[in-house]
Amino acid sequence: MTQTKKYDFRVVEDKTTWTGQITRRQSARKIVVSKTQKGFETEAEAIAWGETELKSFLENLVKRNERKAKGREERNKAAEEKELAADVWRAARDEKAAAERNSDDDNLDYGSDAER
């Protein structure tokens, strides 16, 4: 199995002009164009655009991933706190129910049944 880059750029010739494309490998067989720029006079211009735009694209992607990771951490923390509060509430509910069962057992009056 070959190892290829997830993101790359390529240059395509359209008759008299060149097109630069930022590509993403979606699967082993499928490549998707994420960004394109048409109208370069020379292949060198298109390659230069592809290199600089790929760097910019990857930097933006890293920043986006960091923002999403921070949000995910906050959501996970809030969910953990909510689950902890629910566990505390359940424990208090169970203790209260157990205390009520015990107090009901203590107040039973068996003597009144024996008098009949």
C-alpha positions as CSV (number, residue, x, y, z in Angstrom):
1,M,0.0,0.0,0.0
2,T,1.5,3.3,-1.0
3,Q,1.5,6.3,1.3
4,T,0.4,9.5,-0.3
5,K,-0.4,13.0,1.0
6,K,-3.9,13.8,2.1
7,Y,-3.6,17.3,0.6
8,D,-1.6,18.3,-2.5
9,F,-1.7,20.5,-5.5
10,R,-1.7,19.9,-9.2
11,V,-1.4,21.9,-12.3
12,V,-3.6,21.4,-15.4
13,E,-3.1,22.9,-18.9
14,D,-6.3,24.3,-20.5
15,K,-5.4,25.1,-24.2
16,T,-3.4,28.3,-23.7
17,T,-3.8,28.9,-19.9
18,W,-2.9,26.9,-16.8
19,T,-5.1,26.0,-13.8
20,G,-3.9,25.3,-10.3
21,Q,-5.8,23.0,-8.0
22,I,-5.6,22.1,-4.4
23,T,-6.6,18.5,-4.1
24,R,-7.7,16.2,-1.2
25,R,-7.5,12.4,-1.2
26,Q,-11.0,11.3,-0.2
27,S,-10.4,7.6,-0.5
28,A,-7.8,5.3,-2.1
29,R,-9.2,5.9,-5.5
30,K,-11.0,9.2,-5.4
31,I,-9.4,12.7,-5.3
32,V,-11.5,15.8,-4.7
33,V,-10.5,19.4,-5.8
34,S,-10.9,21.6,-2.7
35,K,-9.8,24.9,-4.4
36,T,-9.0,26.0,-7.9
37,Q,-7.6,29.0,-9.7
38,K,-7.7,29.5,-13.5
39,G,-6.0,31.8,-15.9
40,F,-2.2,31.4,-15.3
41,E,-0.1,32.3,-18.3
42,T,2.7,29.9,-17.4
43,E,3.1,26.6,-15.6
44,A,5.6,28.2,-13.2
45,E,3.0,30.7,-12.1
46,A,0.4,28.0,-11.5
47,I,3.0,25.9,-9.5
48,A,3.9,29.0,-7.4
49,W,0.3,29.6,-6.7
50,G,-0.3,26.0,-5.8
51,E,2.6,25.9,-3.3
52,T,1.7,29.1,-1.5
53,E,-2.0,28.3,-1.5
54,L,-1.4,24.8,-0.2
55,K,0.6,26.2,2.7
56,S,-2.1,28.7,3.5
57,F,-4.8,26.1,3.1
58,L,-3.1,23.7,5.5
59,E,-2.5,26.5,8.1
60,N,-6.2,27.4,8.0
61,L,-7.0,23.7,8.4
62,V,-4.8,23.4,11.4
63,K,-6.4,26.5,13.0
64,R,-9.9,25.1,12.3
65,N,-9.0,21.7,13.8
66,E,-7.7,23.4,16.9
67,R,-10.9,25.4,17.3
68,K,-13.0,22.3,16.8
69,A,-10.9,20.4,19.3
70,K,-11.3,23.1,21.9
71,G,-15.1,23.1,21.4
72,R,-15.1,19.3,21.6
73,E,-13.2,19.4,24.9
74,E,-15.6,22.0,26.3
75,R,-18.6,19.8,25.2
76,N,-17.1,16.7,26.7
77,K,-16.3,18.5,30.0
78,A,-19.9,19.8,30.2
79,A,-21.3,16.3,29.5
80,E,-19.1,14.8,32.2
81,E,-20.2,17.4,34.7
82,K,-23.8,16.8,33.7
83,E,-23.4,13.0,34.1
84,L,-21.7,13.5,37.5
85,A,-24.6,15.7,38.7
86,A,-27.1,13.1,37.5
87,D,-25.1,10.4,39.4
88,V,-25.2,12.5,42.6
89,W,-29.0,13.1,42.1
90,R,-29.6,9.3,41.6
91,A,-27.6,8.4,44.7
92,A,-29.6,10.9,46.8
93,R,-32.8,9.6,45.4
94,D,-31.9,6.0,46.1
95,E,-30.8,6.9,49.7
96,K,-34.1,8.7,50.3
97,A,-36.1,5.8,49.0
98,A,-34.1,3.4,51.2
99,A,-34.6,5.6,54.2
100,E,-38.4,5.8,53.5
101,R,-38.6,2.0,53.3
102,N,-36.7,1.6,56.6
103,S,-38.9,4.1,58.3
104,D,-42.1,2.4,57.1
105,D,-40.7,-0.9,58.5
106,D,-40.2,0.6,61.9
107,N,-43.7,2.0,62.1
108,L,-45.6,-1.2,61.4
109,D,-48.0,-2.0,64.2
110,Y,-48.3,-5.8,64.4
111,G,-50.1,-5.7,67.7
112,S,-53.3,-4.5,66.2
113,D,-53.6,-7.5,63.9
114,A,-53.1,-9.9,66.9
115,E,-56.1,-8.4,68.8
116,R,-58.6,-9.4,66.2
